[in-house]
Amino acid sequence: MSRVIEVRTPGRLHFGLSSFGGAGRQFSGVGLMVDGSGVTLRLSCADSFRARGLHSQRVQKFADHLAREQQLTQLPRCAIEVTSSPPNHVGLGIGTQLGMAVAAALLQYQGTSWRDPQLLRRLSGRGRRSAIGTYGFVHGGLLVDRGKLPHETLGELAERVDVPTEWRFVLIRQPTAEGLCGNAESAAISSLPPVPASITAELQSIVAHRLLPAVADHNFEAFSAAVYDYGYQAGECFASAQGGPFASSEIARLVEEVRSLGFAGTGQSSWGPTVFAVTPDQQTAEELVEALRDQGPYDTCDFAITQGNNTGAIVEETSLDACGQPD
């Protein structure tokens, strides 16, 4: 009998941080999980541990980290293959989703529950700043990260709500662009001035009094206005590192073009280059993509239409008989 474990993760849109560098909690923020923009991997039995497929070197590093954390003398005898994934460093939180997926698959293989954000954080080594992707892996939905205190290893989850299933999120990016990551990201954040307490309070007020009520009421127009205002103001806190509220002049022009077409709820996810636009339904999302593709500057962009993910990652295990058929 052979075991096969498949993990399918959502992608993550991050609307921006509301605190860093000052006193109190660090790296608070808000974001949501989306379908079809995450990682899918498959774990199967093997004579020794092997990582193959997409991102195989990163899979090996995540597995090695888990082995150190669990004080294992050797990794479990299995093969992990990433079968689908967006590119790294495009603002969709793929590094965190990949690390969590590797940890969840190995925990499932060991017969241990994986639905513990703190455990996943420790075994993957992710979530050192924003906790949105960590909680989103487990729970899905729209998530508000309260940030973390110096003695805490993971930010505190303040709120989590379902995203209306009829809404669609159009994801747009130039195929060769990348956002900041790794040491460059750490250096950029270290160089930023602290977010003033008054700005943190204003951003958190947008979330509490506009964004969350709009989601609860399925108020698309109110949500669109709030998500743009939050993202723009949060982006201004990064202006010294990226030259303005967006990571490039091209992204800024794309955001304004989308807004000029009547879609107010648009912004940059994390460091970019992915730009998202919120639409009320599938047909309207398709119309937005068509309108942008008809314009010269954007006809080479990668487009995806997705919806909010309210479940988090899915981990499924199948037992196969000697002929490779499901038991």
N, C-alpha and C positions, 0 to 999 in steps of 0.2 A: 504493500500500500504506500503510495506517495502523496505528499501534501503539496498543494499549490495555494499561495496566498496572494491575492491581488489587492492593491491599495490604489484608490482614486481620490485625489485631493482636489479641492477648489483652488482657484486663484484668489489673489488678494489685491483689492484696491485700497490704497492708503490716501486719505484726504489731507493729511498733514499733521505735524506735531504741534501741540499747544504749549509745551514747556520744555526747556532744556537750559542748562547753564546757570540758573539762578538757585535760590533757596527752595526747599520743599521738594515735592515729587518731580521726577525727571521723566521726559519722553512720553507724557500723556498725549493722547490723540484719538482719532476716530477713523474707521474704515469699514469696509464690508467685503464679504466673500462672494465670488461669482463662479458660475459653472463654466466648464469647457476651457478653462485657462490655467489648469493646474497640471499635476504630475500623475502619471499612471505607471506603477511598477508591479512586477511579478516576481514573487519569491518561490523557488522550487527546490526540492531536495537535490543535493549534490555530494560528491565525495569530500569536498573541501569548500571553503568560502570562495566565491568568485563574484566579481562585479562586472557587468557587461551592459552593452547598449548605451543609450544616451547618458551623459554625465557620469560615466563609470568611475572616473578618478574621484569625483566628489562623493559618490556612493561609498567607495572604499574608505575615504577619510571619515565619513560619518560612522561607518561600521567600526572602524578602529577606535573612534572616540567612545562609542558605546561600550566596546570591549574594555577600555580603560576604566570607564565609570563603573562597570559591573565587575571589574577585577577578574575578567575571564582570561584564562591562559591561552585560549584560541577562540576564534569566531565560530559560530554554529556552522555546521556543514550544510551549506545551501548556496544557491546562486540567486542574485538579485539583478534583474534586468529592467531598466527604465524603458518602457515601450513608447511613451509619448510625453512631450513636455514642450512648453514654450522655451525660447532662448533664456539664458541667464541675464540678469541685470537690466531688465526692461521695465521695472516698476511693478511687477506682479507678485513679488514675494516668493519667487520660485526656490531660492536657497532654503528658506525656512520650510516650505512645503516639502521639499525633497528630504531635508534632514528629518522632519517629523515622520514622513512616510517610511523611511528606512528604519527609524526607531520603532514605529508601530508594527511594521512587518516582522521585525525580529522579536519584539515582545510577544506578538501573536504566535510566532513559531515556538517560542519558549513556554507558551501556555500561560502568559501573564496578561492581565488587562492593560490596555494601552490608553484608556480614556482619562488620563490624568495630565493636565497641562504642565504641572511642575515636573513630573517625571519625564515627560517628553522633552521639556526644555533642558533638563540635566543631561539626558542621554544623547541629545542631538547637538548640544552646545549652542543652540540658537536662542533668540529672544533676549539678547543682552540689552537692547534698547527698547524698541516698540514691542508690545505683546500682542498686537492685533492678529498677526499670522498664527501665533501659537494657540490662542483661544479660538480663532477661526477654524483651525484644523480640526479641533474637537467639536465645536458647536455650530459653525456657520453663522449666517446672519449679519446684521449690522452691529458693530461692537465699539464700545467706548472704553478706552484704556485710561484709567486714572493716573497712570504713571507709577514709578516705584521710588521708594525711599532708599537711602544708602545701604541699609542692611538687607534689603529685599533683592532676590535674584530674578523676579519676574514682576512686571507691572500688574497692578490690581485691576480686575475686570469690574468696571463700574456699571455698565448696562449692556444688554444684548437683546435685540429685537429682530423679528422676522422681517425680511424685505418683501414688499408686495410682489407676488409672482407674475403679475401682468407687466411690470416695468421691464424694460430692456436697457442694457448698457452696451453702447457701441465703443469698442476699443480700437484706437487708431495709433499707428506708430510707423516711423520710417524704418525699413527693414534692417538697415546697417547701424542704427544708433544704439548707444548703450548709456545707462545711467551710472552714477557713481556707485562704487562698491568697495568692500574690503578696506585696505589701508587708506585709500583715497577718500572714502566716505568718512572714516574715523577722523582723518586729518581735517576734512572740511567742517565737520561738526565741532571739533575742538577749536577751530579758528573763529567760529561764529560768536557774536556777542550774545549774552543771555537774553532770553525773551523777557521783556518787562512784565511785571506782575499784572499790570493793567491790561496788557494784550492777552495774557493767559486767561484772565477773567472774562474778557470779551469773547474770545474763541469758545470758551467753555459755556458761555451764555448762549451763543449761537446753537451749540449742540443741544443744550438742555431745553431751551425755550422755542427753538425753531425746527431743528433737524429731527429730533426724536418725536415731537408731536406730529410732524408732517408724515413720518413713516407710519406711526400708529393710526393716523387718520386716512392713510392712502392719498394724501394730498400732494399730487405730483408737482404742481406749480410751486407750492411752498417749499417742498424738498429741493427742487431745482435751484431756487433762489438761494436757499441756505447753504447748499453744498458748494456753490460757486463762491459765495461770500466767505465761507470758512476757508476754502482752499486758497483763495487769493490772499487773504490776510495771513494765513499760516505760511504761504510761500514768501511773503515779504520778510519774514523772519530769517529766511535763507538768502536774502538778496546779496549779501556780501560774498557768498560762496558761488552763486549761480548767476549773478548779474541782474536780478530782478525776481519777481514772484514765480517765474517759470525758468526751466533749466536752459532755455535757448530762445533766441528771437523767432526761430521757426515754430517752436511749440507755442509761443505767445500768439503768433499770427494764426495758427491753427485754432487755438481756443477762441479767438475773436471771430474767425470765420464761422465756426460752429454756432456761436452765439448770434451772429448776424443772420443765420438761417432759421432762427427762432427757437434754439435749444439753449436755454439759460443755464442748465445744470451741467456744466462741463468743467474740466480741470485736469491737472497733471497728477498721476498716481506716483507717490513717493518722489524719487529723484527723476522720474521719467525714464525713457522717452514716451512711455505710453500715455496717451490722452484718452480720457473717457468722456462720454456724453450720455446723459440719462434721457431716455425717451419713454413715452407712456405705454407703448405696445410694440409688437413685432413689426407691423406694417410701417409704422412711423420710423422705426429704426432702419428698415430697409430703404425707405425714401431718403433718409439722411445719408446713408452710405452711397446711394446712387448720385445724390447731389454733389457729394465731395469727389467722387470718382470722375465726374464730368469736368472737374476743374484741374487744370494743368499741374499745379504744384502738388496735388495730392493723389494723382492717378497711380503713383508707384507705392503708395502706403499699403501696409497690411491692415486689413479691417477684420474685425470679429464682432458678432452680435451674440450677447450672452444675457443671462438673467441672474438675479441674486441666488446664492446658494444658502439654504436655511438648514442644512443637515450636517455640514462639516464633511470630513473625509469618510469614505466608505471602505471598510476592510472586509473582504470576503474570503473564506477558506473553502477549498474543495479537496476531497480525497479522491485519488485516482487509483484504479486497480492496475494490475501488471500490464494490461494492454493500453493504458493511458486513458481509460474511459472513466467518467464520474461514477463514484461508488453509489 
